[in-house]
Amino acid sequence: MKKVIHFSFLLLFVSLFFACGNTNKHKDVADIDIQTPENTLDWHGSYEGIMPSADCPGIYVLLAIDTTTYEMARKYIDRPGIDISMGNIKWNSGGDSLTLLADHRTYRVDGGTLNIGEFQLTKVNDAVKLPKLLMSQTLKNDKSGENAVLEQYSVGHRHLAKFYFDDKIYKLKLDDNNSHQKEYSDGKVKLLLQKLDTNKPQWDVHPVFIDDKDTCRFTVLSPVNEIYIAIGDRVLTKSFDVLYLNGEEGSEVKLLNPLYKYCFTLPQVEASAKTAEYYNNGVVWSSTLGGASLSIGTQTYKYSIESKY
């Protein structure tokens, strides 16, 4: 009788052992994460590239993406103005593509690139926000000489602005009913901006701020666009759309051309009343009142100013 009982306990123990083993085996398989760009790659950061366009040489794009949000800057080459937009991102069920919800574009994530069709954005750094120099316009009060900062951006279909002036921050909304000029307001103050005109030089654009105390007229200091055309026999590319950015964070220049899948972004290292020099990784851009030179290694290329925005 004791042998039968011992044998029964042995069978029960063996059964429980294999049952637990099978359970753990299935659990391990279920717990294995599927390897996707979303959960394996360091995809957070800033990406840039130049998109093709039917009605201009190309569109420069700088896209900064965080865990759930994005900020994007777009600059139509050979045209004035920078468009800033922001919103949320969503991954597809496969974890290999993300969609900019407000922009309605889906990018396939592949290592250090974001791809949409044949167009590709390349990761340039780990910043998850756009640089302030690109987001902001620096303005000067024509009366007092005091500086102000303007940020214009869109969130979905809402066009908004932040105006930093006289130690205050004004959060404003665009009035879409005004067809002659941009008018931002919060019900108490107004900021009037002339709409972009490629035939009008940028230094002749004067934003107007109106509150219950005064009307202030401003001159745009930054950013400044200039188109440079190659001169001489030594030619790297025929032209550059050059974007000068200045602010409290410093100064830099962006050299845009659709022949390159990226742009030259060079911090300012020297400046005087008539010249400025920008340098990064062996590339030097030296600008003067009438032109500029681009040096890459031992090669130097000369450019003259064709037009200013």
C-alpha positions in Angstrom: 0.0 0.0 0.0 2.8 2.4 0.8 4.5 1.7 -2.5 1.2 2.6 -4.3 1.0 5.9 -2.4 4.6 6.7 -3.1 4.2 5.9 -6.8 1.1 8.1 -7.0 2.9 11.0 -5.4 5.8 10.5 -7.9 3.4 10.7 -10.9 1.8 13.8 -9.5 5.2 15.5 -9.0 6.3 14.6 -12.6 3.1 15.9 -14.0 3.4 19.2 -12.1 7.0 19.5 -13.2 6.3 19.2 -16.9 3.2 21.3 -16.6 5.2 24.2 -15.1 7.9 23.7 -17.6 5.4 24.0 -20.5 3.8 27.1 -18.9 7.1 28.9 -18.6 8.1 28.0 -22.1 5.0 29.5 -23.5 5.4 32.6 -21.3 8.9 33.1 -22.4 7.8 33.1 -26.1 5.0 35.5 -25.4 7.3 37.9 -23.4 9.8 38.2 -26.3 9.5 41.8 -27.7 9.3 42.0 -31.5 12.3 44.0 -32.7 11.2 47.2 -34.5 12.8 50.6 -35.0 10.3 52.0 -32.4 11.8 49.9 -29.6 15.3 49.2 -30.7 16.7 52.4 -32.5 17.6 55.7 -30.9 15.3 57.5 -33.3 14.7 60.7 -31.1 16.5 63.7 -32.5 16.7 66.2 -35.4 16.6 65.2 -39.1 17.2 67.4 -42.2 17.0 67.2 -45.9 15.8 68.9 -49.1 12.5 67.8 -50.6 11.8 68.1 -54.3 9.2 70.7 -55.3 7.3 71.4 -58.5 7.4 75.2 -58.2 10.7 75.9 -56.6 14.2 74.4 -56.5 13.4 72.5 -53.4 12.1 72.7 -49.8 14.6 72.6 -46.9 13.2 70.6 -44.0 14.4 70.3 -40.4 12.4 67.9 -38.3 12.8 67.4 -34.5 11.0 64.5 -33.0 10.5 63.6 -29.4 8.7 60.6 -27.9 5.2 61.8 -28.8 5.6 65.2 -30.4 7.5 66.9 -33.3 8.5 70.4 -34.4 9.2 71.1 -38.1 10.8 74.0 -40.0 10.3 74.3 -43.8 12.1 76.8 -46.1 11.2 77.1 -49.8 14.5 77.6 -51.5 14.8 81.0 -53.3 11.8 82.3 -51.4 11.5 84.3 -48.2 10.0 83.0 -45.0 10.3 80.0 -42.8 7.2 77.9 -41.9 7.2 76.4 -38.4 4.7 73.7 -37.4 4.3 71.3 -34.5 2.0 68.5 -33.4 1.9 64.8 -32.3 3.4 61.7 -33.8 1.9 58.2 -33.9 3.6 54.9 -34.7 2.0 52.3 -37.0 1.1 48.9 -35.6 4.3 47.4 -37.1 6.5 49.9 -35.3 8.6 50.7 -38.4 6.8 54.0 -39.5 5.7 57.1 -37.7 3.1 59.7 -38.8 3.1 63.4 -38.2 -0.6 63.7 -37.4 -1.0 67.5 -38.1 1.1 67.2 -41.3 -0.5 63.9 -42.5 2.8 62.5 -43.6 4.2 59.0 -42.7 7.9 58.4 -42.6 9.6 54.9 -42.5 12.3 54.8 -39.9 15.5 53.2 -41.0 18.6 53.6 -38.8 19.6 57.3 -38.9 17.1 58.2 -41.6 13.4 59.0 -42.1 12.1 58.0 -45.5 9.0 59.0 -47.5 9.0 57.6 -51.0 12.4 58.6 -52.5 12.8 61.5 -50.2 15.0 61.0 -47.2 15.8 63.0 -44.0 19.1 62.3 -42.3 19.7 62.5 -38.6 22.0 65.4 -37.7 21.9 65.5 -33.9 19.9 64.4 -30.8 18.0 67.7 -30.3 14.3 67.1 -29.9 13.4 70.8 -30.3 14.1 73.1 -33.1 16.9 75.7 -32.5 15.6 79.0 -31.2 17.5 80.8 -33.9 15.4 79.1 -36.5 12.1 79.5 -34.7 12.5 83.2 -33.8 12.5 86.5 -35.6 14.5 89.3 -34.0 12.9 92.8 -34.3 14.1 96.3 -33.4 11.7 99.0 -32.1 12.2 101.9 -34.5 11.6 104.5 -31.7 13.5 103.1 -28.8 15.9 100.7 -30.4 14.7 98.0 -28.0 14.7 94.4 -29.4 11.7 92.1 -29.5 11.4 88.5 -30.4 8.6 87.0 -32.5 7.8 83.3 -33.0 5.2 82.3 -35.6 4.0 78.7 -35.8 1.1 76.4 -36.6 -0.5 73.6 -34.5 -2.8 71.7 -36.8 -5.0 74.3 -38.5 -4.3 77.0 -35.8 -1.8 79.7 -36.7 -0.3 81.2 -33.5 2.4 83.6 -32.4 4.4 84.5 -29.3 5.6 88.0 -29.1 8.3 88.8 -26.5 8.4 92.6 -25.9 8.8 95.0 -23.0 9.4 92.2 -20.5 6.1 90.6 -21.4 5.0 87.5 -23.5 2.0 88.0 -25.7 0.3 84.8 -26.9 -1.6 85.7 -30.1 -3.9 84.0 -32.7 -4.0 84.8 -36.4 -7.1 86.4 -37.8 -7.8 84.4 -41.0 -10.3 86.9 -42.3 -7.7 89.6 -43.1 -6.5 89.0 -46.6 -4.3 92.1 -46.9 -1.9 91.4 -44.0 -1.3 89.1 -41.2 -3.0 90.2 -38.0 -2.4 88.4 -34.8 -4.3 89.4 -31.6 -5.5 88.2 -28.2 -8.5 90.6 -28.0 -6.5 93.3 -26.3 -3.4 93.8 -28.5 -2.6 93.4 -32.2 0.5 92.6 -34.2 0.3 93.5 -37.9 2.6 91.9 -40.3 2.9 92.5 -44.1 2.4 89.3 -46.1 5.5 88.0 -47.7 6.3 89.5 -51.1 9.2 88.2 -53.1 9.5 91.7 -54.8 9.8 93.5 -51.5 13.2 93.6 -49.7 13.1 92.3 -46.2 14.6 95.4 -44.6 11.6 97.3 -45.8 9.2 95.1 -43.8 8.0 96.8 -40.6 5.7 94.8 -38.2 3.4 97.0 -36.1 2.4 96.3 -32.5 -0.7 98.1 -31.1 -1.9 98.1 -27.5 -4.0 100.5 -25.4 -0.9 102.7 -24.7 1.1 103.0 -27.9 1.7 101.9 -31.5 5.2 100.5 -32.1 6.8 100.0 -35.4 9.6 97.4 -35.8 12.3 96.5 -38.3 13.2 92.9 -38.9 16.8 92.1 -38.0 16.8 88.3 -38.3 16.5 86.0 -40.1 17.9 87.6 -43.3 17.9 85.8 -46.7 20.3 86.4 -49.5 20.7 84.6 -52.9 24.4 84.2 -53.9 25.5 83.4 -57.5 28.9 81.8 -58.3 31.5 83.9 -60.0 34.8 82.9 -61.7 36.0 79.7 -63.2 36.0 77.6 -60.0 32.4 76.6 -59.3 31.1 74.3 -56.6 27.4 75.0 -57.3 25.8 77.8 -59.3 24.0 79.4 -56.3 23.1 79.2 -52.7 20.1 80.3 -50.8 21.7 81.7 -47.7 19.9 82.1 -44.4 21.5 84.3 -41.7 20.2 83.6 -38.2 21.0 85.9 -35.3 19.7 86.0 -31.7 20.6 85.9 -28.0 21.8 82.3 -28.5 24.4 83.4 -31.0 24.6 83.5 -34.8 24.9 81.0 -37.6 24.4 80.7 -41.3 22.6 78.0 -43.4 23.7 77.4 -47.0 20.9 75.7 -49.0 21.1 74.1 -52.4 19.0 71.2 -53.8 22.1 69.5 -55.1 22.9 68.5 -51.5 20.8 66.2 -49.4 21.7 68.4 -46.4 22.6 72.0 -45.7 25.8 73.6 -44.5 25.1 74.9 -41.0 28.0 77.0 -39.8 28.3 78.9 -36.4 29.7 82.4 -36.6 33.3 82.7 -35.3 34.2 86.3 -36.2 32.3 89.4 -37.1 33.0 93.1 -37.8 31.0 96.0 -39.3 31.6 94.8 -42.9 32.5 91.1 -42.7 31.5 87.9 -40.9 33.0 84.4 -40.8 31.3 81.1 -40.1 33.1 77.8 -39.6 32.4 74.1 -38.9 34.4 71.0 -39.6 36.8 72.5 -42.2 34.1 74.5 -44.0 34.3 78.3 -43.9 31.8 80.9 -45.2 33.1 84.4 -45.3 30.6 87.1 -46.1 31.2 90.8 -47.0 28.9 93.6 -48.1 28.9 92.6 -51.7 29.6 88.9 -51.8 31.1 85.9 -50.0 33.5 83.0 -50.3 33.1 79.3 -49.4 36.2 77.3 -48.5 36.2 73.6 -48.2 39.6 72.2 -47.4 42.1 73.8 -49.8 39.4 74.8 -52.3 37.8 78.3 -52.3 34.7 79.4 -54.3 33.6 83.0 -54.9 30.0 84.2 -54.8 28.2 87.5 -55.4 24.9 88.7 -54.0 22.1 88.4 -56.6 19.3 89.5 -54.4 18.1 90.1 -50.9 14.7 89.3 -49.5 
